[in-house]
Amino acid sequence: MSRSAVLSDAHWELIEPLMPSSDGKRGNRFGDHRRIVEGVVYRFRTGIAWRDLPEQFGPWQTVWKRHRRFSQDGTWDRIHTMLLTHADAAGQIDWRVSVDSTINRAHQHGTNVARATGGPVESHESERRAG
């Protein structure tokens, strides 16, 4: 599949029923969901910045906002679950997992745990002694 290819009609038929409706919501009605989803797919496939999204997918701000909204309301999760279920039923997924015992060590500064260095406590104690 090329980088510029978009969703096939068969793929869109699987995804379309899971797209949210803008009925009963304030603001403008949702535009073409397919164009937006294809913009998101294109952006992640190529690794470009949102601002560099080609104009054929509409304003990059619209694509970004809709992607964010779909992430928050669980639309992407529902699509992912449905696609996994569909692929598994078709025998397209191999569920075997390989685990090795490789050890990855982190540098001492590679942690986000605070260390007790004694810095502030020592300065307070020496101040008391001096006074």
DSSP file (Angstrom, degrees, kcal/mol; ACC not computed):
  #  RESIDUE AA STRUCTURE BP1 BP2  ACC     N-H-->O    O-->H-N    N-H-->O    O-->H-N    TCO  KAPPA ALPHA  PHI   PSI    X-CA   Y-CA   Z-CA
    1    1 A M              0   0    0      0, 0.0     2,-0.1     0, 0.0     0, 0.0   0.000 360.0 360.0 360.0 134.9    0.0    0.0    0.0
    2    2 A S    >   -     0   0    0      1,-0.1     3,-0.6     4,-0.1     0, 0.0  -0.305 360.0-112.6 -81.3 167.5    1.4    3.4   -0.9
    3    3 A R  T 3  S+     0   0    0      1,-0.2    43,-0.1    -2,-0.1    42,-0.1   0.799 116.0  48.7 -69.8 -28.2    1.7    6.3    1.4
    4    4 A S  T 3  S+     0   0    0     41,-0.1    -1,-0.2     2,-0.0    38,-0.1   0.514  84.6 113.1 -92.5  -3.8   -0.9    8.3   -0.4
    5    5 A A    <   -     0   0    0     -3,-0.6     2,-0.2     1,-0.1     3,-0.1  -0.381  50.5-159.3 -68.1 146.1   -3.5    5.6   -0.6
    6    6 A V        -     0   0    0      1,-0.2    -4,-0.1    -2,-0.1     2,-0.1  -0.451  37.2 -52.3-112.9-171.4   -6.7    6.1    1.3
    7    7 A L        -     0   0    0     27,-0.2    -1,-0.2    -2,-0.2     2,-0.1  -0.349  53.3-127.0 -66.5 139.8   -9.4    3.8    2.6
    8    8 A S     >  -     0   0    0      1,-0.1     4,-2.4    -3,-0.1     5,-0.2  -0.396  26.6-108.1 -76.5 164.8  -11.0    1.4    0.2
    9    9 A D  H  > S+     0   0    0      1,-0.2     4,-2.1     2,-0.2     5,-0.1   0.872 121.1  54.4 -61.9 -36.5  -14.8    1.3   -0.1
   10   10 A A  H  > S+     0   0    0      2,-0.2     4,-1.1     1,-0.2    -1,-0.2   0.902 109.3  47.1 -65.5 -40.6  -14.8   -2.1    1.7
   11   11 A H  H  > S+     0   0    0      1,-0.2     4,-1.7     2,-0.2     3,-0.5   0.919 111.4  51.0 -65.5 -42.3  -12.8   -0.7    4.6
   12   12 A W  H  X S+     0   0    0     -4,-2.4     4,-3.2     1,-0.2    -2,-0.2   0.875 103.3  58.9 -64.6 -36.5  -15.1    2.4    4.8
   13   13 A E  H  < S+     0   0    0     -4,-2.1    -1,-0.2     1,-0.2    -2,-0.2   0.830 107.5  48.0 -61.7 -31.0  -18.2    0.2    4.9
   14   14 A L  H  < S+     0   0    0     -4,-1.1    -1,-0.2    -3,-0.5    -2,-0.2   0.877 119.5  37.3 -73.3 -38.3  -16.8   -1.5    8.0
   15   15 A I  H >< S+     0   0    0     -4,-1.7     3,-2.0     1,-0.2     4,-0.4   0.847  98.2  76.4 -84.4 -37.0  -16.0    1.8    9.8
   16   16 A E  G >< S+     0   0    0     -4,-3.2     3,-1.7     1,-0.3    -1,-0.2   0.814  88.1  57.1 -51.7 -43.5  -18.9    4.0    8.7
   17   17 A P  G 3  S+     0   0    0      0, 0.0    -1,-0.3     0, 0.0    -2,-0.1   0.728 104.4  55.5 -64.3 -17.4  -21.6    2.6   11.1
   18   18 A L  G <  S+     0   0    0     -3,-2.0    -2,-0.2    -4,-0.2    61,-0.1   0.487  81.1 110.5 -91.8  -3.3  -19.4    3.4   14.1
   19   19 A M  S <  S-     0   0    0     -3,-1.7    14,-0.0    -4,-0.4     2,-0.0  -0.525  72.2-116.8 -74.4 135.6  -19.0    7.1   13.3
   20   20 A P        -     0   0    0      0, 0.0     2,-0.3     0, 0.0    -1,-0.1  -0.312  22.8-127.7 -71.5 156.4  -20.8    9.4   15.7
   21   21 A S        -     0   0    0      2,-0.1     8,-0.0     1,-0.1     0, 0.0  -0.753   2.1-146.0-101.6 150.1  -23.6   11.7   14.5
   22   22 A S    >   +     0   0    0     -2,-0.3     3,-1.8     8,-0.1     2,-0.1   0.353  57.5 128.9 -94.8   5.7  -23.7   15.4   15.2
   23   23 A D  T 3  S+     0   0    0      1,-0.3    -2,-0.1     6,-0.0     3,-0.1  -0.390  76.4  13.7 -62.7 134.2  -27.5   15.3   15.5
   24   24 A G  T 3  S+     0   0    0      1,-0.3     2,-0.3    -2,-0.1    -1,-0.3   0.524 102.9 115.7  79.9   5.8  -28.7   17.0   18.7
   25   25 A K    <   -     0   0    0     -3,-1.8    -1,-0.3     2,-0.1     2,-0.1  -0.815  68.6-110.2-108.0 149.8  -25.3   18.7   19.3
   26   26 A R  S    S+     0   0    0     -2,-0.3     2,-0.1    -3,-0.1    -1,-0.0  -0.349  78.2  29.2 -71.8 155.4  -24.5   22.4   19.3
   27   27 A G  S    S-     0   0    0     -2,-0.1    -2,-0.1     2,-0.0     2,-0.0  -0.412 103.9 -17.7  94.5-169.0  -22.5   23.9   16.6
   28   28 A N  S    S-     0   0    0     -2,-0.1     2,-0.1     1,-0.1     3,-0.1  -0.316  72.2-102.2 -72.1 154.4  -22.0   23.0   12.9
   29   29 A R        -     0   0    0      1,-0.1    -1,-0.1    -2,-0.0     2,-0.1  -0.432  46.8 -92.1 -71.5 151.0  -22.9   19.5   11.6
   30   30 A F        -     0   0    0     -2,-0.1     3,-0.1     1,-0.1    -1,-0.1  -0.379  41.3-141.0 -61.3 139.8  -20.1   17.1   11.0
   31   31 A G        -     0   0    0      1,-0.2     2,-0.6    -3,-0.1    -1,-0.1   0.141  58.0 -31.1 -79.5-154.7  -18.7   17.2    7.5
   32   32 A D     >  -     0   0    0      1,-0.2     4,-1.5     2,-0.1    -1,-0.2  -0.519  53.6-162.8 -69.6 111.0  -17.7   14.2    5.6
   33   33 A H  H  > S+     0   0    0     -2,-0.6     4,-3.0     1,-0.2     5,-0.3   0.870  86.5  59.4 -62.0 -37.3  -16.4   11.7    8.1
   34   34 A R  H  > S+     0   0    0      1,-0.2     4,-2.7     2,-0.2     5,-0.2   0.919 104.1  48.9 -61.8 -43.8  -14.6    9.6    5.4
   35   35 A R  H  > S+     0   0    0      2,-0.2     4,-1.7     1,-0.2    -1,-0.2   0.894 113.7  47.4 -62.1 -39.7  -12.4   12.6    4.4
   36   36 A I  H  X S+     0   0    0     -4,-1.5     4,-2.2     2,-0.2    -2,-0.2   0.935 112.5  47.8 -67.9 -46.9  -11.5   13.3    8.0
   37   37 A V  H  X S+     0   0    0     -4,-3.0     4,-2.7     1,-0.2    -2,-0.2   0.897 111.4  51.3 -62.4 -40.5  -10.7    9.6    8.8
   38   38 A E  H  X S+     0   0    0     -4,-2.7     4,-2.7    -5,-0.3    -1,-0.2   0.875 108.2  52.8 -64.0 -35.9   -8.6    9.4    5.6
   39   39 A G  H  X S+     0   0    0     -4,-1.7     4,-2.4    -5,-0.2    -2,-0.2   0.908 110.5  46.8 -63.6 -42.0   -6.7   12.5    6.7
   40   40 A V  H  X S+     0   0    0     -4,-2.2     4,-2.4     2,-0.2     5,-0.2   0.929 113.3  48.5 -64.8 -45.5   -6.0   10.9   10.1
   41   41 A V  H  X S+     0   0    0     -4,-2.7     4,-2.3     1,-0.2    -2,-0.2   0.929 112.9  48.3 -60.1 -45.7   -4.8    7.7    8.4
   42   42 A Y  H  X S+     0   0    0     -4,-2.7     4,-2.3     1,-0.2     5,-0.3   0.914 110.3  51.6 -61.5 -43.7   -2.6    9.6    6.0
   43   43 A R  H  X>S+     0   0    0     -4,-2.4     4,-2.0     1,-0.2     5,-0.8   0.920 114.8  41.1 -61.9 -45.3   -1.1   11.7    8.8
   44   44 A F  H  <5S+     0   0    0     -4,-2.4    -1,-0.2     2,-0.2    -2,-0.2   0.827 113.4  54.0 -74.6 -30.0   -0.2    8.7   10.9
   45   45 A R  H  <5S+     0   0    0     -4,-2.3    -2,-0.2    -5,-0.2    -1,-0.2   0.891 119.4  32.7 -68.8 -38.6    1.0    6.6    7.9
   46   46 A T  H  <5S-     0   0    0     -4,-2.3    -2,-0.2    -5,-0.2    -1,-0.2   0.714  98.3-132.7 -93.2 -22.1    3.4    9.4    6.7
   47   47 A G  T  <5 +     0   0    0     -4,-2.0    -3,-0.2    -5,-0.3    -4,-0.1   0.711  51.8 150.4  78.8  19.9    4.4   10.8   10.1
   48   48 A I      < -     0   0    0     -5,-0.8    -1,-0.2    -6,-0.3     2,-0.1  -0.339  52.2 -96.4 -81.0 165.8    3.9   14.4    9.0
   49   49 A A    >   -     0   0    0      1,-0.1     3,-1.4    -2,-0.1     4,-0.2  -0.446  34.8-112.3 -74.5 155.2    2.9   17.2   11.3
   50   50 A W  G >  S+     0   0    0      1,-0.3     3,-1.7     2,-0.2    -1,-0.1   0.896 117.7  57.9 -56.4 -40.5   -0.8   18.1   11.4
   51   51 A R  G 3  S+     0   0    0      1,-0.3    -1,-0.3     9,-0.1     9,-0.1   0.705 100.6  57.6 -64.9 -19.7   -0.1   21.5    9.7
   52   52 A D  G <  S+     0   0    0     -3,-1.4    -1,-0.3     8,-0.1    -2,-0.2   0.338  74.4 129.0 -93.9   7.3    1.5   19.6    6.7
   53   53 A L    <   -     0   0    0     -3,-1.7     7,-0.2    -4,-0.2   -14,-0.0  -0.429  68.5-105.9 -63.9 130.6   -1.7   17.6    6.0
   54   54 A P    >   -     0   0    0      0, 0.0     3,-1.7     0, 0.0     4,-0.1  -0.196  24.0-117.5 -58.3 150.0   -2.6   18.0    2.2
   55   55 A E  G >  S+     0   0    0      1,-0.3     3,-2.1     2,-0.2    -2,-0.1   0.696 104.3  80.6 -63.2 -21.2   -5.5   20.2    1.5
   56   56 A Q  G 3  S+     0   0    0      1,-0.3    -1,-0.3   -17,-0.0   -17,-0.1   0.709  91.7  52.9 -61.7 -17.8   -7.5   17.3    0.0
   57   57 A F  G <  S-     0   0    0     -3,-1.7    -1,-0.3     1,-0.4    -2,-0.2   0.392 116.5-113.8 -97.0   2.7   -8.4   16.2    3.5
   58   58 A G    <   -     0   0    0     -3,-2.1    -1,-0.4    -4,-0.1     2,-0.0  -0.376  65.4 -14.1  93.6-176.3   -9.7   19.6    4.5
   59   59 A P    >>  -     0   0    0      0, 0.0     4,-1.8     0, 0.0     3,-0.6  -0.351  61.2-133.3 -60.5 135.7   -8.4   22.1    7.0
   60   60 A W  H 3> S+     0   0    0      1,-0.2     4,-2.7     2,-0.2     5,-0.2   0.835 105.5  60.2 -60.9 -31.7   -5.8   20.5    9.2
   61   61 A Q  H 3> S+     0   0    0      1,-0.2     4,-2.7     2,-0.2    -1,-0.2   0.892 104.6  48.9 -63.4 -38.7   -7.5   22.0   12.3
   62   62 A T  H <> S+     0   0    0     -3,-0.6     4,-2.5     2,-0.2     5,-0.2   0.920 112.1  47.6 -66.0 -44.2  -10.7   20.2   11.5
   63   63 A V  H  X S+     0   0    0     -4,-1.8     4,-2.3     2,-0.2    -2,-0.2   0.923 114.4  47.3 -63.3 -43.7   -9.0   16.9   11.0
   64   64 A W  H  X S+     0   0    0     -4,-2.7     4,-2.5     2,-0.2    -2,-0.2   0.927 112.8  48.3 -63.3 -46.1   -7.0   17.4   14.3
   65   65 A K  H  X S+     0   0    0     -4,-2.7     4,-2.6     1,-0.2    -2,-0.2   0.910 112.9  47.4 -62.9 -42.5  -10.2   18.4   16.3
   66   66 A R  H  X S+     0   0    0     -4,-2.5     4,-2.8     2,-0.2    -1,-0.2   0.904 111.4  51.2 -67.2 -40.0  -12.2   15.5   15.0
   67   67 A H  H  X S+     0   0    0     -4,-2.3     4,-1.9    -5,-0.2    -2,-0.2   0.925 112.2  47.4 -60.2 -44.2   -9.3   13.1   15.8
   68   68 A R  H  X S+     0   0    0     -4,-2.5     4,-2.1     2,-0.2    -2,-0.2   0.917 112.4  48.9 -63.4 -43.8   -9.2   14.5   19.3
   69   69 A R  H  X S+     0   0    0     -4,-2.6     4,-2.5     1,-0.2     6,-0.3   0.917 111.0  49.5 -62.5 -44.2  -12.9   14.2   19.7
   70   70 A F  H  X>S+     0   0    0     -4,-2.8     6,-1.3     1,-0.2     5,-1.1   0.827 110.1  52.3 -65.8 -31.2  -13.0   10.6   18.5
   71   71 A S  H  <5S+     0   0    0     -4,-1.9     3,-0.4    -5,-0.2    -1,-0.2   0.908 113.0  44.1 -68.6 -41.6  -10.2    9.8   20.9
   72   72 A Q  H  <5S+     0   0    0     -4,-2.1    -2,-0.2     1,-0.2    -1,-0.2   0.871 114.6  46.3 -73.0 -38.1  -12.1   11.3   23.8
   73   73 A D  H  <5S-     0   0    0     -4,-2.5    -1,-0.2    -5,-0.2    -2,-0.2   0.475 112.9-111.4 -89.1   0.2  -15.5    9.8   23.1
   74   74 A G  T  X5S+     0   0    0     -4,-0.6     4,-2.3    -3,-0.4     5,-0.2   0.558  77.1 129.8  88.5   7.9  -14.2    6.3   22.4
   75   75 A T  H  ><S+     0   0    0     -5,-1.1     4,-2.4    -6,-0.3     5,-0.2   0.935  75.7  48.2 -61.2 -46.7  -14.9    6.2   18.7
   76   76 A W  H  > S+     0   0    0     -6,-1.3     4,-2.7     1,-0.2    -1,-0.2   0.883 110.4  52.6 -62.6 -37.3  -11.3    5.0   17.8
   77   77 A D  H  > S+     0   0    0     -7,-0.4     4,-2.5     2,-0.2    -1,-0.2   0.916 110.0  47.9 -63.8 -42.2  -11.5    2.3   20.5
   78   78 A R  H  X S+     0   0    0     -4,-2.3     4,-2.4     2,-0.2    -2,-0.2   0.904 113.0  48.4 -64.9 -41.0  -14.8    1.0   19.1
   79   79 A I  H  X S+     0   0    0     -4,-2.4     4,-2.7     2,-0.2     5,-0.2   0.930 112.0  49.0 -64.4 -45.0  -13.4    1.0   15.6
   80   80 A H  H  X S+     0   0    0     -4,-2.7     4,-2.4     1,-0.2    -2,-0.2   0.921 112.0  48.3 -61.2 -45.1  -10.2   -0.8   16.7
   81   81 A T  H  X S+     0   0    0     -4,-2.5     4,-2.4     1,-0.2    -1,-0.2   0.917 113.1  47.7 -61.6 -44.2  -12.2   -3.4   18.6
   82   82 A M  H  X S+     0   0    0     -4,-2.4     4,-2.6     2,-0.2    -2,-0.2   0.909 112.3  48.6 -65.3 -42.4  -14.5   -4.0   15.6
   83   83 A L  H  X S+     0   0    0     -4,-2.7     4,-2.6     2,-0.2    -1,-0.2   0.895 112.1  49.0 -66.6 -39.3  -11.6   -4.3   13.2
   84   84 A L  H  X S+     0   0    0     -4,-2.4     4,-2.6    -5,-0.2    -2,-0.2   0.922 112.5  48.3 -63.2 -43.8   -9.7   -6.8   15.4
   85   85 A T  H  X S+     0   0    0     -4,-2.4     4,-2.3     2,-0.2    -2,-0.2   0.918 113.2  47.4 -61.9 -44.3  -12.9   -8.9   15.8
   86   86 A H  H  X S+     0   0    0     -4,-2.6     4,-1.4     2,-0.2    -2,-0.2   0.921 114.3  46.0 -64.1 -45.4  -13.5   -8.9   12.1
   87   87 A A  H  <>S+     0   0    0     -4,-2.6     5,-3.0     1,-0.2     6,-0.5   0.871 112.5  51.2 -66.8 -37.1   -9.8   -9.8   11.3
   88   88 A D  H ><5S+     0   0    0     -4,-2.6     3,-1.3     1,-0.2    -1,-0.2   0.908 108.2  51.4 -66.8 -41.6   -9.8  -12.5   13.9
   89   89 A A  H 3<5S+     0   0    0     -4,-2.3    -1,-0.2     1,-0.3    -2,-0.2   0.823 109.8  50.7 -64.3 -30.3  -13.0  -14.1   12.6
   90   90 A A  T 3<5S-     0   0    0     -4,-1.4    -1,-0.3    -5,-0.2    -2,-0.2   0.446 116.7-116.3 -86.1   0.1  -11.4  -14.1    9.1
   91   91 A G  T < 5S+     0   0    0     -3,-1.3    -3,-0.2    -4,-0.2    -2,-0.1   0.761  77.6 128.1  73.7  25.3   -8.3  -15.8   10.5
   92   92 A Q      < +     0   0    0     -5,-3.0     2,-0.5    -6,-0.1    -4,-0.2   0.464  52.3  76.2 -92.8  -2.0   -6.0  -12.8    9.7
   93   93 A I        -     0   0    0     -6,-0.5     2,-0.7    -5,-0.2    -2,-0.0  -0.935  62.4-155.9-116.2 131.6   -4.5  -12.5   13.2
   94   94 A D        -     0   0    0     -2,-0.5    -6,-0.0     1,-0.1    -2,-0.0  -0.922   7.0-167.5-102.0 113.1   -1.8  -14.8   14.6
   95   95 A W        +     0   0    0     -2,-0.7     2,-0.1     2,-0.1    -1,-0.1   0.347  43.9 124.0 -87.9   6.2   -2.2  -14.5   18.4
   96   96 A R        -     0   0    0      1,-0.0     2,-0.4     2,-0.0    -2,-0.1  -0.456  45.4-159.4 -67.8 139.6    1.1  -16.3   19.2
   97   97 A V        -     0   0    0     -2,-0.1     2,-0.5     2,-0.0    -2,-0.1  -0.958   8.6-152.3-123.9 139.1    3.4  -14.1   21.4
   98   98 A S        -     0   0    0     -2,-0.4     2,-0.4     2,-0.0    -2,-0.0  -0.951  14.1-175.6-112.4 126.7    7.1  -14.4   21.9
   99   99 A V        -     0   0    0     -2,-0.5     2,-0.2     2,-0.0    -2,-0.0  -0.977   1.8-171.7-122.2 131.6    8.6  -13.2   25.1
  100  100 A D        -     0   0    0     -2,-0.4    -2,-0.0     2,-0.1     0, 0.0  -0.665  30.1-121.8-114.5 176.6   12.3  -13.1   25.8
  101  101 A S        +     0   0    0     -2,-0.2     2,-0.1     2,-0.1    -2,-0.0  -0.062  52.1 150.9-109.8  32.6   14.2  -12.4   29.0
  102  102 A T        -     0   0    0      1,-0.1     2,-0.5     2,-0.0    -2,-0.1  -0.399  37.2-141.6 -65.8 139.1   16.3   -9.4   27.8
  103  103 A I        -     0   0    0     -2,-0.1     2,-0.6     2,-0.0    -1,-0.1  -0.903  12.0-165.1-105.8 127.8   17.2   -7.0   30.5
  104  104 A N        -     0   0    0     -2,-0.5     2,-0.4     2,-0.0    -2,-0.0  -0.955   9.5-157.4-111.5 118.6   17.1   -3.3   29.7
  105  105 A R        -     0   0    0     -2,-0.6     2,-0.3     0, 0.0    -2,-0.0  -0.755   5.7-143.6 -97.8 142.4   18.9   -1.1   32.3
  106  106 A A        -     0   0    0     -2,-0.4     5,-0.1     1,-0.1     2,-0.0  -0.751  23.7-106.1-101.3 150.5   18.1    2.5   32.7
  107  107 A H    >   -     0   0    0     -2,-0.3     3,-2.3     1,-0.1     4,-0.1  -0.328  38.1-105.5 -65.9 157.3   20.6    5.2   33.5
  108  108 A Q  T 3  S+     0   0    0      1,-0.3     3,-0.4     2,-0.1    -1,-0.1   0.786 124.2  46.8 -59.8 -26.7   20.5    6.5   37.1
  109  109 A H  T 3  S+     0   0    0      1,-0.2    -1,-0.3     3,-0.0    -2,-0.1   0.361  89.0  89.5 -94.0   6.0   18.8    9.7   35.8
  110  110 A G  S <  S+     0   0    0     -3,-2.3     2,-0.3     2,-0.0    -1,-0.2   0.339  73.1  84.2 -84.5   7.4   16.4    7.8   33.7
  111  111 A T        -     0   0    0     -3,-0.4    -4,-0.0     2,-0.1    -3,-0.0  -0.723  67.1-147.2-107.8 159.3   13.8    7.5   36.4
  112  112 A N        +     0   0    0     -2,-0.3     2,-0.4     2,-0.1    -1,-0.1   0.199  63.0 116.9-107.1  15.1   11.2   10.0   37.5
  113  113 A V  S    S-     0   0    0      1,-0.1     2,-0.1     0, 0.0    -2,-0.1  -0.698  70.5-117.9 -84.7 131.6   11.3    9.0   41.2
  114  114 A A        -     0   0    0     -2,-0.4     2,-0.4     1,-0.0    -2,-0.1  -0.439  26.4-144.9 -68.8 138.9   12.5   11.7   43.4
  115  115 A R        -     0   0    0     -2,-0.1     2,-1.0     2,-0.0     3,-0.1  -0.856  13.0-125.6-106.5 142.7   15.7   11.0   45.3
  116  116 A A        +     0   0    0     -2,-0.4    -2,-0.0     1,-0.2     0, 0.0  -0.763  37.8 165.1 -84.7 104.3   16.5   12.2   48.8
  117  117 A T        -     0   0    0     -2,-1.0    -1,-0.2     0, 0.0    -2,-0.0   0.579  46.4-125.8 -97.1 -12.3   19.7   14.1   48.3
  118  118 A G     >  +     0   0    0     -3,-0.1     4,-2.4     4,-0.0     5,-0.2   0.503  68.0 131.8  82.2   2.1   19.7   15.9   51.7
  119  119 A G  H  > S+     0   0    0      1,-0.2     4,-1.8     2,-0.2     5,-0.2   0.960  71.3  32.7 -55.9 -66.6   20.1   19.3   50.0
  120  120 A P  H  > S+     0   0    0      0, 0.0     4,-1.7     0, 0.0    -1,-0.2   0.868 119.1  53.5 -64.4 -35.4   17.4   21.5   51.5
  121  121 A V  H  > S+     0   0    0      1,-0.2     4,-2.1     2,-0.2    -2,-0.2   0.923 107.9  50.3 -66.1 -43.1   17.6   19.7   54.9
  122  122 A E  H  X S+     0   0    0     -4,-2.4     4,-2.4     1,-0.2     5,-0.2   0.895 108.6  51.8 -62.3 -41.0   21.4   20.3   55.2
  123  123 A S  H  X S+     0   0    0     -4,-1.8     4,-1.4    -5,-0.2    -1,-0.2   0.865 110.3  48.9 -67.5 -33.2   21.1   24.0   54.4
  124  124 A H  H  X S+     0   0    0     -4,-1.7     4,-1.8     2,-0.2    -1,-0.2   0.900 111.2  49.7 -70.6 -39.6   18.5   24.5   57.1
  125  125 A E  H  X S+     0   0    0     -4,-2.1     4,-2.2     1,-0.2    -2,-0.2   0.919 110.3  49.0 -65.8 -43.7   20.5   22.6   59.7
  126  126 A S  H  X S+     0   0    0     -4,-2.4     4,-1.9     1,-0.2    -1,-0.2   0.848 108.6  54.9 -66.1 -30.5   23.7   24.6   59.0
  127  127 A E  H  X S+     0   0    0     -4,-1.4     4,-1.2    -5,-0.2    -1,-0.2   0.904 108.1  48.7 -66.8 -39.9   21.7   27.8   59.2
  128  128 A R  H  < S+     0   0    0     -4,-1.8     3,-0.3     1,-0.2    -2,-0.2   0.901 111.1  50.5 -65.3 -40.5   20.4   26.8   62.7
  129  129 A R  H  < S+     0   0    0     -4,-2.2    -1,-0.2     1,-0.2    -2,-0.2   0.880 108.8  51.6 -64.9 -37.0   23.9   26.0   63.8
  130  130 A A  H  <        0   0    0     -4,-1.9    -1,-0.2     1,-0.2    -2,-0.2   0.779 360.0 360.0 -71.4 -25.0   25.3   29.3   62.6
  131  131 A G     <        0   0    0     -4,-1.2    -1,-0.2    -3,-0.3    -2,-0.2   0.431 360.0 360.0 -92.6 360.0   22.6   31.3   64.5
